[in-house]
Amino acid sequence: MTRLFFLLSLFATTTAMAQKGATISFEKWISLKGAFSPLISPDGRTIVYSVNSTDWANNSYDTELWMSRDGETPVQLTRTVKGSSSAPRFSPDSRFVSFLADRGDKTQLFIISVMGGEALPVTKEEDGITAYEWNWAGDRIAVVKTEPDSKQDKTLKDRYGAFGVEGEEYKHRHLWVLNFNYDSVVMAGQLPCYDTKKDSTKKDSAAMANSNCISLPAVKRLTEGNYTVTNFAWSPDDKQILFNKQVNPLILSYTTSDILLLTLATKKIDTLVSNPTADGIIRWSPDGKAFVYQSSLNDSISDYYKNNRLFIYDMATKTSREIATDIDEYKSVTDWNKQGLFLSALERTKQKLFIADIKTGKTKTVELPYDLISSVSFSRNTDKIALTARNYADLNEVYAGTFTGIIKQPLKKITSYTAQIAGWNTPVNELIQWKSKDDALIEGVLIKPANYNAQKKYPLLVVIHGGPTGIDIPDPTATYVYPIMQWVEKGALVLRVNYRGSAGYGEKFRSLNVRNLGVGDMWDVVSGVDYLNSKGMIDTSRMGCMGWSQGGYISAFLTTNTHIFKAISVGAGISNWVTYYVNTDITPFTRQYLQNTPWNDMDIYRKTSPMTNINQATTPTLIQHGELDKRVPIPNAYELYRGLQDRKVPSRLIVYKGFGHGINKPKERLAAVWHNWLWFNKYVFGEKEENIPVE
């Protein structure tokens, strides 16, 4: 036995012993790789997709590009040291894959041949670039750049140091274009380029070098002014660019977004769509005579929870008409190509692909043999497609095949990521339904051990998703900071509740917790527990509850309004809607769901705030929060913690240093998993509390 093998075996043994009752270590679970966002080349021969992996050495998650050519075994295409490779695109001639990466000189655009080799930089902009798109001919690339600090900005900072004015800390982003020539990119830097002007009387070396200088293509400005460019798209004839203009890049300014058209020959800019709220471009039609866009029209008080709306704008008549109103859910446009306009939407816990009839606006389902179709790419010049999809019991895989309106032959599976969990003691996922207190029909995912015994009563752990317009879907390795798989293997049932407000069940269902946040959500959780108890499945003396973000808020509400759980974990949860309203970076969220401000209707803020009934709290509560969270600012955590401490309720506040709303590094995520594991093991399973292992 080699020393390395011995050490690995020892690590696996000691970890399994520390995670009593579980065979898969948290590290291995967190290290699962995943594939997403496939792209298929215009000629249909090459598929590129992104892969997430865990880099423990650098305490980060890495995203790199992988490639399969002509259906062969995939190979890794990019390797960005201490960073990720993102935003892949094919050049229109299918010869190159372009991508964005920071390889030590800000985020720049690179290209790499589909035949492999080294990636070459295409840009070298001082402040980097944030987005890009090839034109259809492949000889120009439009990019979005952030404006650099002005001379005045630098002077202010030098004289007065660092300070910020709320709502004024931003830099605009604008549209630029560069001419692309592969030979120039290859030759760039092979001769020196000096900053010396030519001298007409002296033939110095600098002047001679500059006469032969080949540098990376320079970008030329297309837009300027006191606004920010977000999305954009080339017209199929490359003569125009649609783009979104909004007042600034701040998160709430999306509501000011309008759709404009830039004509390149004249640099004339026309406003095409300008509703009182957000208008966002999505796709041109293949013939360039129309485009599809999303708009809330004049709805600024309910667009957080109502269905989004899609429209087709006719360039000739300058009129819009709505489509896909028969899909009662949030809709995403996948593509608009010669085969049709394709959309994606949830139907309960399934993600489906639809095709829209351009004339009638009606849609129909594209039949594919998967429960969840997460991303689809159509080849521009062939009938080939690539997609990522999975069935409930599997992990996401990349598939490829031929599509002509229907799937005539089974798609070929290109990847094998599900093999990562072969031999794992994965749990069984079952969809169940029950009636809530007000007779609303609620669905959830019940997770049971593979060796489930119907004659036995099990401890129950309830895990609540965020959003509120999130959704829980059957998953063999359900994850984040709650070790669901390990708890089930240890001998518990886990219930994941798609409470009112969840996506997948239509607009009416998503509206059920408007002015009823917390209260109605509590009904849905408690009624789910009651349903399982009525079936004789659970031991009600051993139950716990947890969730992150909106799930953390609901968990906090359960802490101060119920006594049925032995322990609760509140992750980045809201404890007081007034505190939240005045601190969060998305204040309209609160106004929309509670339908008022605290100054005009304090009663609704009290009714829906966990802190209102803090004097009723008795449940031991773990609180987890990111130090720099702007979405649910950390005062919410301190307020709940102080209230519980004053009540002498067993409670613990863990602050993850340097993190915002999510724990997005593997080591701290591992710590958060351990914190939850130990908390519930103590209060639900009755085990001795221990610290997280250090060896």
C-alpha positions in Angstrom: 0.0 0.0 0.0 1.5 3.3 -1.0 1.7 6.2 1.5 -0.7 8.3 -0.6 -3.3 5.5 -0.7 -2.9 4.9 3.0 -3.5 8.6 3.8 -6.6 8.7 1.5 -8.0 5.6 3.1 -7.4 7.0 6.6 -9.1 10.3 5.6 -12.1 8.4 4.3 -12.3 6.3 7.4 -12.0 9.2 9.9 -14.4 11.3 8.0 -17.1 8.6 7.8 -16.6 8.0 11.6 -17.1 11.8 12.2 -20.2 11.8 10.0 -21.8 9.0 12.0 -24.4 7.1 9.9 -23.2 8.4 6.5 -21.0 6.7 4.0 -20.3 9.7 1.7 -18.1 12.4 3.1 -19.2 16.0 2.8 -16.0 16.8 0.9 -16.9 14.2 -1.8 -20.5 15.4 -2.0 -19.4 19.1 -2.3 -16.9 18.1 -5.0 -19.4 16.7 -7.5 -18.8 18.1 -10.9 -21.7 19.4 -13.1 -22.2 20.2 -16.7 -24.3 23.1 -18.0 -25.0 25.5 -20.9 -24.0 23.5 -24.0 -23.4 25.2 -27.3 -23.4 23.5 -30.7 -21.4 25.0 -33.6 -23.0 26.4 -36.7 -21.8 23.4 -38.7 -23.1 21.0 -36.1 -19.8 19.2 -35.6 -18.6 20.6 -32.2 -20.3 20.9 -28.8 -18.8 23.0 -26.1 -20.2 23.1 -22.6 -19.2 24.4 -19.1 -18.2 22.3 -16.2 -18.1 23.3 -12.6 -15.6 21.7 -10.3 -14.3 22.3 -6.8 -10.8 23.7 -6.2 -10.0 23.0 -2.6 -6.4 24.3 -2.9 -7.6 27.8 -3.9 -10.8 27.6 -2.0 -12.9 28.3 -5.1 -15.2 26.9 -7.6 -13.8 26.7 -11.1 -15.7 26.8 -14.4 -13.9 25.6 -17.5 -15.0 24.6 -21.0 -15.1 21.1 -22.3 -15.6 20.0 -26.0 -16.8 17.1 -27.9 -16.1 17.0 -31.7 -18.0 14.7 -34.0 -19.5 12.8 -31.1 -16.1 11.8 -29.7 -15.2 11.6 -26.0 -15.2 15.1 -24.5 -11.9 16.8 -23.7 -11.1 19.8 -21.6 -10.7 22.9 -23.8 -9.7 25.7 -21.4 -7.6 26.0 -18.3 -7.6 29.4 -16.6 -5.2 29.3 -13.6 -6.9 30.7 -10.5 -9.9 31.7 -12.4 -12.7 30.6 -14.6 -13.5 30.6 -18.4 -17.0 31.8 -19.2 -19.3 33.1 -21.9 -18.3 30.6 -24.7 -19.3 31.4 -28.3 -18.5 29.8 -31.6 -17.1 32.0 -34.4 -19.7 31.9 -37.3 -17.3 29.8 -39.4 -17.2 27.2 -36.6 -13.4 27.3 -36.5 -13.0 28.9 -33.1 -14.4 29.0 -29.6 -14.3 32.4 -28.0 -14.6 33.0 -24.2 -14.0 35.4 -21.4 -11.3 34.9 -18.7 -9.1 36.9 -16.4 -5.6 35.5 -16.9 -3.8 38.2 -14.9 -4.8 41.2 -17.0 -8.5 41.9 -16.2 -11.3 40.0 -18.0 -10.4 39.8 -21.7 -11.7 38.0 -24.8 -9.8 34.9 -26.0 -10.2 32.5 -28.8 -9.1 28.9 -29.2 -9.3 26.6 -32.2 -11.8 23.7 -32.1 -8.7 21.6 -33.0 -7.1 22.5 -29.7 -3.9 24.4 -28.9 -3.3 27.5 -27.0 -5.9 30.2 -26.4 -5.0 33.6 -27.9 -6.1 37.0 -26.5 -8.3 39.1 -28.8 -8.6 42.1 -26.5 -6.3 43.9 -24.1 -8.6 46.6 -22.6 -7.3 48.4 -19.6 -10.5 47.8 -17.6 -11.4 44.5 -19.3 -14.8 43.7 -21.0 -18.0 42.4 -19.5 -19.9 40.9 -22.5 -19.5 40.3 -26.2 -21.2 38.9 -29.3 -19.9 38.0 -32.8 -21.7 39.5 -35.8 -23.2 37.0 -38.2 -20.4 37.3 -40.8 -17.7 36.7 -38.2 -15.6 39.8 -39.0 -16.7 42.0 -36.1 -17.3 41.6 -32.4 -19.4 43.9 -30.3 -18.3 44.3 -26.7 -19.5 46.0 -23.5 -17.0 47.8 -21.5 -17.2 49.6 -18.1 -16.2 53.2 -18.3 -12.8 53.9 -16.5 -12.3 56.3 -13.7 -12.4 59.9 -14.9 -9.6 62.3 -14.0 -12.0 64.0 -11.6 -12.8 60.6 -9.9 -9.1 60.0 -9.4 -8.5 63.5 -8.0 -11.4 63.2 -5.5 -10.1 59.9 -4.3 -6.5 61.2 -3.9 -7.7 64.2 -1.9 -10.6 62.8 0.2 -10.0 59.1 0.3 -12.8 56.5 -0.2 -16.4 57.5 0.4 -19.6 56.7 -1.4 -23.0 58.4 -2.0 -25.9 55.9 -1.9 -27.4 55.4 -5.3 -24.5 57.1 -7.0 -21.7 54.5 -6.8 -21.5 53.1 -10.3 -19.7 53.4 -13.6 -21.7 53.3 -16.9 -21.2 50.5 -19.4 -21.2 51.1 -23.1 -21.1 49.4 -26.4 -17.9 49.2 -28.5 -16.9 47.2 -31.6 -13.7 45.7 -33.0 -12.8 44.2 -36.3 -11.7 40.6 -36.1 -8.9 39.2 -38.3 -7.4 35.9 -37.1 -4.0 36.6 -38.7 -3.8 39.9 -36.8 -4.5 38.1 -33.5 -1.9 35.5 -34.2 0.7 38.1 -35.2 0.0 40.5 -32.4 3.1 41.3 -30.4 5.6 39.7 -32.7 7.1 43.1 -33.4 7.4 45.8 -30.8 4.9 48.7 -30.8 6.4 51.9 -29.2 4.7 55.0 -28.0 7.2 57.1 -29.9 6.2 59.5 -32.7 8.0 59.2 -36.0 10.8 61.7 -36.5 10.9 63.0 -40.2 14.7 63.6 -39.9 15.8 60.5 -38.0 15.0 56.9 -38.8 15.1 55.7 -35.3 14.4 52.1 -34.3 11.1 53.0 -32.7 9.8 54.6 -35.8 10.9 51.6 -37.9 9.3 49.2 -35.4 6.0 51.1 -35.4 5.8 51.0 -39.2 5.6 47.2 -39.0 3.7 47.0 -35.7 0.9 44.5 -35.4 -1.2 44.8 -32.2 -4.5 43.5 -31.0 -7.5 45.0 -32.7 -8.6 48.3 -31.2 -12.2 48.8 -30.1 -14.2 51.7 -31.4 -17.0 53.3 -29.4 -20.6 52.8 -30.6 -22.6 54.4 -27.7 -21.9 57.1 -25.1 -23.9 59.2 -22.7 -25.3 59.2 -19.2 -26.8 55.7 -19.4 -25.8 52.0 -19.2 -26.0 49.4 -22.0 -27.0 45.9 -20.8 -28.2 43.3 -23.3 -27.5 43.6 -27.1 -27.9 41.6 -30.3 -26.6 42.0 -33.9 -29.3 41.9 -36.7 -28.9 39.0 -39.1 -27.6 41.4 -41.8 -25.1 42.9 -39.4 -26.3 46.4 -40.2 -27.9 47.1 -36.9 -27.6 46.3 -33.2 -30.5 46.2 -30.7 -29.6 47.1 -27.2 -31.1 47.8 -23.8 -30.5 51.2 -22.2 -31.1 51.9 -18.5 -30.3 54.9 -16.3 -27.4 53.1 -14.5 -26.1 49.6 -13.8 -27.5 49.4 -10.3 -29.7 46.3 -9.5 -33.0 48.2 -9.3 -32.4 50.2 -12.4 -33.5 47.3 -14.6 -37.0 48.7 -14.3 -35.9 51.7 -16.4 -34.7 49.5 -19.3 -35.8 50.5 -22.9 -35.1 48.9 -26.2 -33.1 50.9 -28.8 -31.8 50.3 -32.3 -28.4 51.4 -33.5 -27.8 51.7 -37.2 -24.1 51.2 -37.7 -23.7 53.0 -41.0 -25.1 56.3 -39.6 -24.7 55.7 -35.9 -28.3 56.8 -35.6 -30.1 55.5 -32.5 -33.8 55.1 -32.3 -36.0 54.1 -29.4 -38.3 51.2 -30.3 -39.9 50.1 -27.0 -40.2 52.4 -24.0 -42.8 51.2 -21.4 -42.9 52.6 -17.9 -41.2 49.5 -16.5 -38.6 47.0 -17.8 -38.4 46.1 -21.5 -35.7 43.6 -22.4 -34.6 42.3 -25.8 -34.1 38.6 -26.2 -33.8 37.5 -29.9 -34.0 38.6 -33.5 -36.1 36.6 -35.9 -33.9 34.6 -38.4 -34.9 37.0 -41.2 -34.3 40.2 -39.2 -37.9 41.4 -39.7 -38.9 41.1 -36.0 -37.6 40.5 -32.5 -39.0 39.0 -29.3 -38.8 40.8 -26.1 -40.0 40.7 -22.5 -41.9 43.5 -20.8 -43.8 44.3 -17.7 -45.6 47.1 -19.6 -46.8 49.4 -16.8 -46.8 46.9 -13.9 -44.4 48.0 -11.2 -46.3 46.6 -8.2 -46.5 42.9 -8.9 -43.9 41.8 -11.5 -41.9 40.0 -8.8 -44.5 37.3 -8.6 -46.6 37.5 -11.7 -45.9 35.8 -15.0 -43.5 37.6 -17.3 -44.9 38.6 -20.7 -43.4 38.0 -24.1 -44.0 40.2 -27.2 -42.9 40.1 -30.9 -42.0 43.5 -32.3 -42.6 43.9 -36.1 -39.9 46.1 -37.6 -42.0 47.1 -40.6 -45.2 48.2 -38.7 -43.4 49.2 -35.5 -46.1 47.3 -33.5 -46.0 44.6 -30.8 -48.2 41.6 -30.1 -48.1 39.3 -27.1 -47.4 35.6 -27.4 -47.3 32.5 -25.2 -50.1 33.6 -22.9 -51.2 30.0 -22.7 -48.2 29.2 -20.5 -49.1 30.0 -17.0 -45.6 30.4 -15.7 -42.4 32.4 -16.1 -41.1 31.8 -19.7 -37.5 31.9 -21.1 -36.7 32.2 -24.8 -34.3 29.4 -25.8 -33.9 30.3 -29.5 -35.5 31.7 -32.6 -34.3 29.9 -35.6 -35.5 28.5 -38.9 -37.4 25.7 -37.1 -39.3 28.1 -34.9 -39.4 30.2 -31.6 -38.5 27.9 -28.7 -39.4 28.6 -25.1 -38.6 27.0 -21.7 -40.9 26.9 -18.7 -41.7 24.8 -15.6 -44.7 22.6 -15.3 -44.9 21.8 -11.6 -41.5 20.0 -11.0 -40.7 19.4 -14.6 -38.8 21.8 -16.9 -40.1 21.6 -20.5 -39.4 22.9 -23.9 -42.1 24.6 -26.0 -42.4 25.9 -29.6 -44.5 29.0 -30.2 -46.6 29.5 -33.3 -45.5 33.0 -34.5 -48.9 33.8 -36.1 -51.2 32.7 -33.4 -48.9 33.1 -30.4 -50.0 29.7 -29.1 -47.5 27.1 -27.9 -47.1 23.3 -27.8 -44.8 21.1 -25.9 -41.7 19.6 -27.6 -41.7 16.0 -26.5 -38.3 15.0 -25.0 -37.6 12.0 -22.8 -36.3 13.9 -19.8 -37.9 15.3 -16.6 -35.7 18.4 -16.6 -34.4 20.2 -19.8 -32.2 22.9 -18.5 -30.6 24.2 -21.6 -30.9 23.7 -25.4 -28.7 24.9 -28.3 -29.6 24.7 -31.9 -27.0 24.6 -34.7 -27.4 27.7 -36.9 -26.7 25.9 -40.3 -27.8 22.3 -39.6 -30.6 20.4 -37.9 -28.3 19.3 -35.0 -29.0 20.2 -31.4 -27.3 19.9 -28.0 -28.9 20.1 -24.6 -28.3 19.5 -20.9 -31.1 17.5 -19.2 -31.7 14.9 -16.6 -34.3 12.6 -15.2 -35.1 12.9 -11.5 -32.7 10.1 -10.4 -29.7 11.3 -12.4 -27.3 14.2 -12.6 -27.3 16.7 -15.5 -25.8 15.3 -18.7 -25.1 16.7 -22.2 -27.0 15.1 -25.1 -26.7 15.6 -28.9 -28.7 14.6 -31.9 -30.9 15.7 -34.8 -34.1 17.8 -34.5 -36.6 18.6 -37.2 -39.6 19.5 -35.1 -39.6 16.1 -33.4 -36.9 13.7 -32.1 -36.8 10.8 -34.6 -34.0 9.0 -32.9 -32.8 8.9 -29.3 -30.3 11.6 -28.5 -26.7 10.5 -27.8 -25.4 11.0 -24.3 -22.1 12.8 -24.6 -21.2 13.0 -20.9 -21.3 10.6 -17.9 -21.5 12.8 -14.8 -24.1 10.5 -13.2 -21.3 7.9 -12.9 -19.9 10.0 -10.1 -22.6 8.7 -7.8 -22.6 5.1 -8.9 -22.5 3.0 -5.8 -23.6 5.8 -3.5 -26.5 5.0 -1.2 -28.6 7.7 -2.7 -32.1 8.3 -1.3 -35.5 7.8 -2.9 -37.4 11.0 -4.0 -41.2 10.9 -4.1 -43.6 13.7 -5.0 -46.4 14.1 -2.5 -49.4 16.5 -2.2 -51.5 17.7 0.7 -54.1 20.4 1.6 -52.9 23.4 3.5 -55.0 25.2 6.2 -56.9 27.2 3.6 -57.3 24.2 1.3 -54.5 25.3 -1.1 -53.0 22.2 -2.7 -49.3 22.0 -1.8 -46.7 19.7 -3.3 -43.4 18.6 -1.9 -40.5 16.2 -2.4 -40.4 13.5 0.3 -36.9 12.0 0.5 -36.7 8.5 2.0 -33.9 6.0 2.7 -33.4 3.3 0.0 -34.3 0.7 2.6 -37.4 2.6 3.8 -39.6 0.6 6.2 -43.3 1.5 6.1 -43.7 0.0 9.6 -41.2 2.4 11.2 -41.6 6.0 12.3 -38.7 8.2 11.2 -37.2 11.5 12.5 -38.2 14.3 10.1 -36.2 17.2 8.8 -37.9 19.9 6.7 -35.8 21.8 4.2 -37.3 25.0 2.8 -36.1 26.6 -0.5 -35.5 30.3 -1.1 -37.1 32.7 -3.6 -40.0 32.7 -2.7 -40.3 31.8 -6.4 -37.8 29.0 -6.2 -38.8 25.3 -6.4 -37.6 22.0 -5.1 -37.3 19.2 -7.6 -36.4 15.5 -7.0 -32.6 15.2 -6.8 -30.4 12.3 -5.9 -27.8 14.5 -4.2 -29.8 17.6 -3.0 -27.3 20.0 -1.7 -26.1 23.4 -0.6 -25.4 23.7 3.2 -27.9 21.0 4.3 -26.5 17.4 4.2 -29.9 15.9 3.1 -28.4 12.7 1.6 -26.4 12.0 4.7 -29.3 12.6 7.1 -31.5 10.2 5.1 -28.9 7.6 5.1 -28.5 8.2 8.9 -32.2 7.3 9.2 -34.4 10.3 8.7 -37.1 11.5 6.3 -36.6 14.9 4.6 -39.5 17.0 3.3 -38.8 19.8 0.8 -41.9 21.9 0.6 -43.0 23.8 -2.5 -44.9 26.3 -0.4 -47.3 28.9 -1.8 -45.3 31.4 -3.9 -43.1 28.7 -5.4 -42.5 28.6 -9.2 -44.0 25.9 -11.4 -47.6 26.0 -10.2 -48.8 29.1 -12.0 -49.4 32.8 -11.3 -52.3 32.4 -8.9 -50.4 30.0 -6.7 -47.4 32.4 -6.7 -49.6 35.2 -5.5 -51.0 33.3 -2.5 -48.4 34.7 -0.1 -48.9 38.3 -1.1 -49.7 40.1 2.2 -49.5 36.7 3.7 -45.8 36.0 3.9 -44.7 33.8 6.7 -48.3 33.1 7.8 -49.4 31.1 4.7 -45.9 29.6 4.3 -46.1 28.3 7.9 -49.5 26.8 7.1 -48.0 24.9 4.2 -45.1 23.5 6.2 -47.1 22.6 9.3 -49.8 20.9 7.2 -47.1 18.9 5.4 -45.9 17.7 8.7 -49.4 16.9 9.8 -50.0 14.9 6.6 -46.9 12.7 7.1 -48.0 12.2 10.7 -51.5 11.1 9.6 -49.8 8.5 7.5 -47.9 7.2 10.6 -44.5 7.9 8.9 -42.8 10.2 11.3 -41.7 10.5 14.9 -43.0 14.0 15.9 -40.8 14.1 18.9 -37.7 14.2 16.6 -38.2 17.0 14.0 -36.2 19.9 12.7 -36.5 22.6 10.1 -34.1 24.8 8.1 -33.8 27.0 5.0 -31.7 29.7 3.4 -32.8 33.2 2.3 -36.7 33.1 1.9 -36.4 29.6 3.4 -34.4 31.1 6.3 -37.2 33.7 6.8 -39.9 31.0 6.9 -37.7 29.0 9.4 -37.4 32.1 11.5 -41.1 32.6 11.4 -41.6 29.0 12.5 -39.1 29.6 15.4 -41.2 32.4 16.9 -44.7 31.0 16.0 -44.5 27.3 16.6 -43.2 24.7 19.0 -43.3 21.5 17.0 -39.6 21.4 16.1 -36.8 20.3 18.3 -34.3 22.5 16.4 -34.4 25.1 13.6 -31.6 26.6 11.4 -32.1 30.1 9.9 -29.8 30.8 6.9 -29.6 34.4 5.7 -33.2 34.9 6.9 -35.3 37.9 7.4 -36.3 38.5 11.0 -38.0 41.9 10.8 -39.5 43.3 7.5 -38.9 46.9 8.7 -35.3 46.2 9.3 -35.1 44.4 6.0 -36.9 47.1 4.0 -34.5 49.8 5.1 -31.3 47.8 4.5 -31.8 45.5 1.5 -30.7 46.3 -2.0 -34.1 45.2 -3.4 -36.6 47.3 -1.5 -39.4 46.9 -4.1 -39.5 43.2 -3.2 -40.9 44.1 0.2 -43.4 46.7 -1.2 -44.7 44.3 -3.8 -45.3 41.3 -1.5 -46.6 43.4 1.5 -48.3 45.9 -0.8 -47.2 48.9 1.2 -44.4 50.6 3.1 -44.0 50.3 6.8 -44.8 53.9 7.2 -48.2 53.5 5.7 -49.1 50.0 7.0 -47.1 48.9 10.0 -49.7 46.3 10.9 -48.8 44.1 7.8 -45.1 44.4 8.6 -45.8 43.2 12.2 -48.0 40.4 11.2 -45.4 38.9 8.8 -42.3 39.5 10.9 -40.8 36.7 13.0 -39.6 39.3 15.7 -43.3 40.2 16.4 -43.7 37.0 18.4 -40.2 36.6 19.7 -41.5 36.2 23.3 -43.1 33.0 22.2 -39.9 31.5 21.0 -38.6 28.3 22.6 -37.0 26.3 19.8 -33.2 26.0 19.8 -32.1 28.0 16.8 -28.9 28.1 14.7 -28.4 31.3 12.7 -26.1 31.4 9.7 -25.3 34.6 7.8 -22.8 36.2 5.4 -21.0 39.1 6.9 -21.5 41.3 3.8 -25.0 40.2 2.7 -26.8 43.0 0.9 -29.8 41.0 -0.1 -30.7 40.1 3.5 -28.4 42.4 5.5 -26.9 41.0 8.6 -28.9 43.2 11.1 -31.7 40.6 10.6 -29.4 37.9 12.0 -28.3 40.0 15.0 -31.9 41.1 15.8 -33.2 37.5 15.9 -30.1 36.3 17.8 -30.5 39.0 20.5 -34.2 38.3 20.9 -33.5 34.6 21.4 -30.6 35.3 23.8 -32.8 37.6 25.9 -35.4 34.8 26.0 -32.7 32.3 27.1 -33.5 30.2 24.1 -30.5 28.0 23.1 -29.2 29.8 20.0 -26.0 30.3 18.1 -25.0 32.9 15.5 -22.3 32.0 13.0 -21.1 34.7 10.7 -19.2 33.7 7.5 -16.5 36.3 7.0 -16.3 38.1 3.7 -19.4 36.5 2.2 -22.6 38.0 0.8 -26.0 36.3 0.5 -24.5 32.9 -0.5 -21.6 30.8 0.8 -19.7 30.5 -2.5 -16.4 29.0 -1.5 -16.0 25.3 -0.7 -14.2 25.5 2.6 -16.8 27.8 4.2 -19.6 25.8 2.7 -18.1 22.7 4.3 -18.1 24.6 7.6 -21.7 25.6 7.2 -22.7 21.9 6.4 -20.9 20.8 9.5 -22.6 23.4 11.6 -26.0 22.2 10.5 -25.1 18.5 10.8 -23.9 18.9 14.4 -26.9 21.2 15.4 -29.6 18.8 14.3 -27.6 15.7 15.4 -27.7 17.2 18.9 -31.3 18.3 19.1 -33.0 15.8 16.8 -30.9 12.7 17.0 -29.8 13.2 20.7 -26.1 12.9 20.0 -23.4 14.6 22.0 -22.6 18.0 20.5 -19.1 18.1 19.0 -17.0 20.7 17.3 -16.3 20.3 13.5 -13.3 18.0 13.0 -9.9 19.6 12.6 -8.0 16.4 11.7 
